[in-house]
Amino acid sequence: MKPLKQEELSEAISLVQSAKDRDDLISIANNQLVRVFGFDFAAIYKKMGLGNRFTRMAFHSESELWGDRSIPDSLQIETPFISPVLTSKHPAEGLVNDPFAKGTCLLANADSSQNWVVYGFRKKAFTDSNNPQQQLSIWTTVLTMKWDLFQVNETAAMESPGEYGLNDLRDKIDRLTHANEELRQFSYRASHDLQEPLRTVSNYIGLFMRNYGDDLNEEGSEYLHFAKDAAERMHKMVKDLLVYTKLDHQKDPRVRIDGNRLLEEALANIKMAAEENDAIVLYEDMPELEGYEKQLVSLFQNLIDNAIKFKGDGQPVVTIDVNEKKKSWEFRVTDNGIGIGEDFKDKIFNFFTKLHSASEYKGSGLGLSICKKIVENHNGQIKVDSEEGKGTTFIFELQR
């Protein structure tokens, strides 16, 4: 392949500029990387979940050799980049030793916010005489401008009928991003700083009950028990809120995890509750997973603990099934408990949602919100299948 002639590059740029919408632009970009620039396959990835994790949204290849399974489902970008990266060493974590990554790899930002990435692969290395680095830089600049234009138009369509300039829209986006970050920081600091006074209140109520409880009449003792119980519930809510806010500030790296060891750790954390309720937990041989270890332990721990807590009249039995899919593992956590009414299925993942009074079942109402956030951090979704009085099944997928 020879370097593109000026008219060929101009034609490629014109085609990018002629895109009608983002989907059309994605198709054009992937096709041009293969047919014009000579890559074996090309794909578009979107930033999803925590860290620099990008999930494949579309791809193109002229050869059956580069089928769906050969093109990475996701990329964990190790090093941020501004201009297109064209290298023989793959800059994506986990693909360095992949046989399909032995060649020339391209990474380029599709938009200025760096939430979309263009990825190309060419088995045969470019030579100095046919290296398209400079032409790719020009092409991706035009691609980014066109992509941003579609983003601005989409944002404007969601606004009120008033007209906004480009600078106005960028200013609104910047203010919204700043406001979201301030809200996250406020939630974190508030939940963190509230723990100490709540502990103090609970501890002093306990001291008062121990030292002066015998001098109180039955009514006074009951009031103190109510106050202590309320302080402990509030402390639990604040503690769980802190856990939730920390999920947006994940610093630990994604790692490969033995699923059996992960589940054993989750069960060890709720051993007392399981033994007190004589619960039976049945599970298959678990696969190896990739993700944030502490989060995944918490996910299984919360779901199993919920199943034991909301048991029916009989002995609680929890079953964990796993099914292998093309791109993911599907997990089903099933119990024989009290179930969930039809009217509440869409609400149980909301903040502080409790279907029962505190006297019936203890809890903050944040457990399932935490589970939902953890699954989303691993690019998955969670849903519930339940019938009141007949048990519940939580179904979620984690990428392979």
C-alpha positions as CSV (number, residue, x, y, z in Angstrom):
1,M,0.0,0.0,0.0
2,K,1.3,3.4,-1.0
3,P,0.6,6.7,1.0
4,L,-2.8,8.2,0.1
5,K,-2.7,10.8,-2.7
6,Q,-4.1,14.2,-1.8
7,E,-7.3,13.6,-3.8
8,E,-7.8,10.2,-2.0
9,L,-7.4,11.9,1.4
10,S,-9.7,14.7,0.4
11,E,-12.3,12.1,-0.7
12,A,-12.1,10.3,2.6
13,I,-12.5,13.5,4.5
14,S,-15.5,14.5,2.4
15,L,-17.2,11.2,3.1
16,V,-16.7,11.7,6.8
17,Q,-18.2,15.2,6.5
18,S,-21.2,13.8,4.6
19,A,-22.3,11.5,7.5
20,K,-26.0,12.0,8.3
21,D,-25.8,10.9,12.0
22,R,-23.5,9.2,14.5
23,D,-24.4,5.7,13.3
24,D,-23.6,6.7,9.7
25,L,-20.3,8.2,10.9
26,I,-19.3,5.0,12.8
27,S,-20.0,3.0,9.7
28,I,-18.0,5.3,7.5
29,A,-15.1,5.5,9.9
30,N,-14.8,1.7,10.2
31,N,-15.0,1.2,6.5
32,Q,-12.4,3.8,5.6
33,L,-9.9,2.5,8.1
34,V,-10.1,-0.9,6.4
35,R,-10.6,0.0,2.7
36,V,-8.7,3.3,2.5
37,F,-6.0,3.1,5.2
38,G,-5.4,-0.6,4.9
39,F,-6.2,-2.0,8.3
40,D,-7.4,-5.6,8.6
41,F,-10.3,-4.6,10.9
42,A,-11.5,-1.5,12.7
43,A,-13.9,-1.0,15.6
44,I,-15.4,1.8,17.6
45,Y,-15.4,1.6,21.5
46,K,-17.3,3.6,24.1
47,K,-16.1,4.4,27.6
48,M,-18.3,2.5,30.1
49,G,-17.9,1.7,33.8
50,L,-15.0,2.8,36.0
51,G,-11.4,3.5,34.9
52,N,-10.4,3.6,31.3
53,R,-12.6,0.7,30.3
54,F,-14.0,0.9,26.7
55,T,-16.6,-1.4,25.3
56,R,-16.9,-2.3,21.6
57,M,-20.0,-0.8,20.0
58,A,-19.4,-1.6,16.3
59,F,-16.7,-3.1,14.0
60,H,-15.9,-3.8,10.3
61,S,-13.8,-6.3,8.5
62,E,-13.5,-7.5,4.9
63,S,-12.2,-10.9,5.9
64,E,-14.0,-13.7,7.7
65,L,-10.7,-14.4,9.5
66,W,-11.4,-11.3,11.6
67,G,-14.7,-12.3,12.9
68,D,-16.6,-11.1,15.9
69,R,-14.7,-13.3,18.4
70,S,-11.3,-12.1,17.1
71,I,-12.0,-8.4,17.7
72,P,-11.6,-7.5,21.4
73,D,-14.9,-6.9,23.3
74,S,-13.3,-4.3,25.5
75,L,-10.1,-2.3,25.9
76,Q,-8.5,-1.2,29.1
77,I,-6.4,1.8,27.9
78,E,-3.3,2.0,30.0
79,T,-1.9,5.4,28.8
80,P,-4.0,8.4,27.8
81,F,-3.4,9.8,24.3
82,I,-4.3,12.9,22.5
83,S,-3.2,12.3,18.9
84,P,-3.6,9.0,17.1
85,V,-1.3,6.2,18.4
86,L,0.1,3.9,15.7
87,T,2.4,1.3,17.2
88,S,3.5,-2.3,17.0
89,K,3.1,-2.6,20.8
90,H,-0.5,-2.8,21.7
91,P,-1.3,-0.1,24.3
92,A,-4.3,-2.0,25.7
93,E,-4.1,-4.0,28.9
94,G,-4.5,-7.8,28.5
95,L,-3.9,-7.8,24.8
96,V,-0.2,-7.5,24.7
97,N,0.3,-11.3,24.4
98,D,-2.8,-11.9,22.3
99,P,-1.8,-13.5,18.9
100,F,-4.3,-11.2,17.2
101,A,-2.4,-8.2,18.6
102,K,0.9,-9.0,16.9
103,G,0.9,-6.3,14.3
104,T,0.3,-2.6,13.9
105,C,-2.4,-1.2,16.2
106,L,-4.2,2.2,16.0
107,L,-5.9,4.0,18.8
108,A,-7.5,7.4,18.2
109,N,-10.0,9.5,20.0
110,A,-13.3,9.8,18.1
111,D,-14.5,12.8,20.2
112,S,-12.8,15.6,22.1
113,S,-14.1,14.4,25.5
114,Q,-12.2,11.1,24.9
115,N,-15.3,8.9,25.6
116,W,-15.2,7.2,22.2
117,V,-12.2,5.5,20.7
118,V,-11.3,4.3,17.2
119,Y,-9.3,1.1,17.1
120,G,-7.7,-0.5,14.1
121,F,-5.5,-3.6,13.6
122,R,-3.2,-4.5,10.7
123,K,-1.3,-7.8,10.8
124,K,1.3,-6.6,8.3
125,A,3.4,-3.7,9.7
126,F,3.5,-0.4,7.9
127,T,6.9,0.6,6.4
128,D,8.4,4.1,6.5
129,S,7.3,4.6,2.9
130,N,3.6,3.7,3.5
131,N,3.1,4.9,7.1
132,P,-0.2,6.8,7.2
133,Q,0.5,8.5,10.6
134,Q,0.3,12.1,9.3
135,Q,-2.8,11.4,7.1
136,L,-4.5,9.6,10.0
137,S,-3.9,12.6,12.2
138,I,-5.7,14.8,9.7
139,W,-8.5,12.3,9.1
140,T,-9.2,11.8,12.8
141,T,-9.2,15.6,13.4
142,V,-12.1,15.9,10.9
143,L,-13.7,12.8,12.4
144,T,-13.6,14.3,15.9
145,M,-15.0,17.6,14.8
146,K,-17.9,15.8,13.0
147,W,-18.5,13.6,16.1
148,D,-18.6,16.7,18.4
149,L,-21.0,18.4,16.1
150,F,-23.4,15.5,16.4
151,Q,-23.0,15.6,20.2
152,V,-23.8,19.3,20.3
153,N,-26.9,18.8,18.1
154,E,-28.1,16.0,20.4
155,T,-27.5,18.2,23.4
156,A,-29.4,21.1,21.8
157,A,-32.3,18.8,20.9
158,M,-32.7,18.0,24.6
159,E,-32.7,21.6,25.6
160,S,-35.7,24.1,25.5
161,P,-36.6,25.6,22.1
162,G,-34.2,28.5,22.7
163,E,-31.2,28.6,20.5
164,Y,-27.7,28.0,21.9
165,G,-24.3,28.6,20.5
166,L,-21.5,26.1,20.6
167,N,-19.8,28.0,23.5
168,D,-23.1,28.1,25.4
169,L,-23.5,24.4,25.1
170,R,-19.9,23.7,26.1
171,D,-20.3,26.0,29.1
172,K,-23.5,24.1,30.2
173,I,-21.7,20.8,29.8
174,D,-18.7,22.1,31.9
175,R,-21.0,23.4,34.6
176,L,-23.0,20.1,34.7
177,T,-19.8,18.1,35.0
178,H,-18.6,20.4,37.8
179,A,-21.9,20.2,39.6
180,N,-21.9,16.4,39.4
181,E,-18.4,16.2,40.8
182,E,-19.4,18.6,43.7
183,L,-22.4,16.5,44.4
184,R,-20.3,13.3,44.6
185,Q,-17.8,15.1,46.9
186,F,-20.6,16.4,49.1
187,S,-22.2,12.9,49.4
188,Y,-18.8,11.4,50.3
189,R,-17.9,14.0,52.9
190,A,-21.3,14.2,54.4
191,S,-21.6,10.4,54.8
192,H,-18.0,10.2,56.1
193,D,-18.3,13.1,58.6
194,L,-21.7,12.0,59.9
195,Q,-20.4,8.7,61.2
196,E,-18.5,10.0,64.2
197,P,-21.4,12.0,65.8
198,L,-23.8,9.1,65.2
199,R,-21.3,6.8,66.9
200,T,-21.0,9.2,69.8
201,V,-24.8,9.5,70.3
202,S,-25.2,5.7,70.2
203,N,-22.3,5.1,72.6
204,Y,-23.5,7.7,75.1
205,I,-27.1,6.2,75.0
206,G,-25.5,2.8,75.7
207,L,-23.5,4.2,78.6
208,F,-26.6,5.9,80.1
209,M,-28.6,2.7,79.8
210,R,-25.9,0.7,81.6
211,N,-25.2,3.2,84.4
212,Y,-28.7,4.5,85.0
213,G,-31.1,2.0,83.3
214,D,-32.1,0.5,86.6
215,D,-33.4,3.9,87.9
216,L,-35.7,4.4,84.9
217,N,-39.3,3.3,84.8
218,E,-40.5,1.0,81.9
219,E,-41.6,3.9,79.7
220,G,-38.2,5.7,80.1
221,S,-36.3,2.6,79.3
222,E,-38.4,2.1,76.2
223,Y,-37.7,5.6,75.0
224,L,-34.0,5.1,75.3
225,H,-34.2,1.8,73.4
226,F,-36.1,3.6,70.6
227,A,-33.4,6.3,70.5
228,K,-30.5,3.8,70.4
229,D,-32.2,1.8,67.7
230,A,-32.8,4.9,65.6
231,A,-29.1,6.0,66.0
232,E,-27.9,2.6,64.9
233,R,-30.2,2.5,61.9
234,M,-29.0,6.0,60.9
235,H,-25.4,4.9,61.3
236,K,-26.0,1.9,59.1
237,M,-27.6,4.1,56.4
238,V,-24.7,6.6,56.5
239,K,-22.2,3.7,56.3
240,D,-23.9,2.2,53.3
241,L,-24.2,5.6,51.6
242,L,-20.4,6.0,52.1
243,V,-19.9,2.6,50.5
244,Y,-22.0,3.7,47.5
245,T,-20.2,7.0,47.0
246,K,-16.9,5.1,47.1
247,L,-17.9,3.0,44.1
248,D,-17.5,6.1,41.9
249,H,-13.9,6.6,43.2
250,Q,-12.5,3.1,42.5
251,K,-8.7,3.1,42.7
252,D,-8.0,-0.6,42.8
253,P,-7.1,-2.2,39.4
254,R,-9.3,-4.7,37.6
255,V,-7.8,-8.2,38.1
256,R,-8.5,-11.8,37.1
257,I,-10.3,-13.5,40.0
258,D,-11.0,-17.1,40.9
259,G,-14.8,-17.1,41.1
260,N,-14.9,-19.9,43.7
261,R,-12.5,-18.0,46.0
262,L,-14.6,-14.8,45.6
263,L,-17.8,-16.6,46.5
264,E,-16.1,-18.3,49.5
265,E,-15.1,-14.9,50.8
266,A,-18.6,-13.5,50.4
267,L,-20.0,-16.5,52.3
268,A,-17.4,-16.2,55.1
269,N,-18.5,-12.6,55.6
270,I,-22.1,-13.6,56.3
271,K,-21.3,-16.9,58.1
272,M,-23.1,-15.9,61.3
273,A,-26.3,-14.9,59.5
274,A,-26.3,-18.2,57.5
275,E,-25.7,-20.3,60.6
276,E,-28.4,-18.5,62.7
277,N,-31.0,-19.1,60.0
278,D,-29.8,-22.6,59.1
279,A,-29.4,-21.5,55.5
280,I,-28.3,-23.7,52.7
281,V,-26.3,-22.1,49.8
282,L,-25.9,-24.2,46.7
283,Y,-23.6,-23.2,43.8
284,E,-21.8,-24.6,40.8
285,D,-18.1,-24.4,40.0
286,M,-17.6,-20.7,39.4
287,P,-15.7,-19.3,36.4
288,E,-12.7,-17.0,36.5
289,L,-13.9,-13.4,36.4
290,E,-12.2,-10.0,35.6
291,G,-13.2,-7.0,37.7
292,Y,-12.8,-5.1,40.9
293,E,-12.4,-7.9,43.5
294,K,-13.9,-6.1,46.6
295,Q,-16.9,-4.9,44.6
296,L,-17.7,-8.4,43.3
297,V,-17.4,-9.9,46.8
298,S,-19.8,-7.3,48.0
299,L,-22.2,-8.0,45.1
300,F,-22.6,-11.7,45.9
301,Q,-22.5,-11.0,49.7
302,N,-25.4,-8.6,49.5
303,L,-27.5,-10.8,47.3
304,I,-27.1,-13.9,49.4
305,D,-27.5,-12.0,52.6
306,N,-30.8,-10.5,51.2
307,A,-32.0,-14.0,50.3
308,I,-31.4,-15.2,53.8
309,K,-32.9,-12.1,55.5
310,F,-36.1,-12.2,53.5
311,K,-36.7,-15.9,54.1
312,G,-40.1,-17.6,54.2
313,D,-41.5,-19.9,56.8
314,G,-39.2,-22.8,55.9
315,Q,-35.5,-23.3,55.8
316,P,-33.8,-20.7,53.5
317,V,-32.3,-22.2,50.4
318,V,-30.2,-20.1,48.1
319,T,-29.0,-21.4,44.7
320,I,-26.4,-19.7,42.5
321,D,-26.4,-20.8,38.8
322,V,-24.0,-19.6,36.1
323,N,-24.5,-19.8,32.3
324,E,-21.8,-19.2,29.7
325,K,-22.9,-16.8,27.0
326,K,-21.1,-15.6,23.9
327,K,-19.6,-12.5,25.5
328,S,-20.5,-12.8,29.2
329,W,-21.4,-14.9,32.2
330,E,-25.0,-14.9,33.3
331,F,-25.6,-15.4,37.0
332,R,-28.9,-16.2,38.7
333,V,-29.2,-16.0,42.5
334,T,-32.5,-17.7,43.5
335,D,-34.1,-18.1,46.9
336,N,-37.3,-19.6,48.3
337,G,-38.2,-16.5,50.4
338,I,-41.1,-14.2,50.7
339,G,-40.8,-12.8,47.1
340,I,-41.5,-9.3,45.8
341,G,-44.9,-7.9,44.8
342,E,-45.4,-6.9,41.2
343,D,-45.8,-3.2,42.1
344,F,-42.4,-3.0,43.7
345,K,-40.1,-4.8,41.1
346,D,-39.2,-1.5,39.4
347,K,-38.5,0.3,42.7
348,I,-36.2,-2.1,44.6
349,F,-33.0,-0.8,43.1
350,N,-33.8,2.8,44.0
351,F,-32.1,4.7,46.9
352,F,-33.3,3.9,50.4
353,T,-36.2,1.7,49.1
354,K,-37.6,-0.5,51.9
355,L,-40.6,-2.7,51.3
356,H,-41.0,-3.5,55.0
357,S,-40.8,-1.7,58.3
358,A,-37.6,-1.5,60.3
359,S,-39.2,-3.7,63.1
360,E,-39.7,-6.5,60.5
361,Y,-36.4,-6.4,58.6
362,K,-33.3,-4.4,59.5
363,G,-31.4,-2.6,56.7
364,S,-30.6,0.7,55.1
365,G,-32.5,0.3,51.9
366,L,-29.3,0.7,49.9
367,G,-28.1,-2.9,49.5
368,L,-29.7,-3.4,46.1
369,S,-28.7,0.1,44.9
370,I,-25.1,-0.9,45.7
371,C,-25.5,-4.2,43.8
372,K,-26.9,-2.4,40.7
373,K,-24.0,0.1,40.8
374,I,-21.4,-2.7,41.0
375,V,-22.9,-4.6,38.1
376,E,-22.9,-1.4,36.0
377,N,-19.3,-0.7,36.9
378,H,-18.6,-4.0,35.2
379,N,-20.6,-3.1,32.1
380,G,-23.5,-5.3,33.0
381,Q,-27.2,-5.1,34.0
382,I,-29.2,-6.6,36.8
383,K,-32.9,-7.4,36.9
384,V,-35.3,-9.3,39.2
385,D,-37.8,-12.1,38.6
386,S,-40.1,-12.7,41.5
387,E,-43.6,-13.6,42.6
388,E,-44.9,-12.7,46.1
389,G,-44.7,-15.7,48.4
390,K,-42.8,-17.8,45.8
391,G,-39.2,-16.6,46.1
392,T,-37.0,-14.3,44.1
393,T,-34.3,-14.6,41.4
394,F,-31.7,-11.8,40.7
395,I,-30.2,-12.1,37.2
396,F,-27.1,-10.2,36.1
397,E,-24.4,-10.5,33.6
398,L,-20.6,-9.9,33.9
399,Q,-18.4,-9.6,30.8
400,R,-16.1,-12.6,30.2
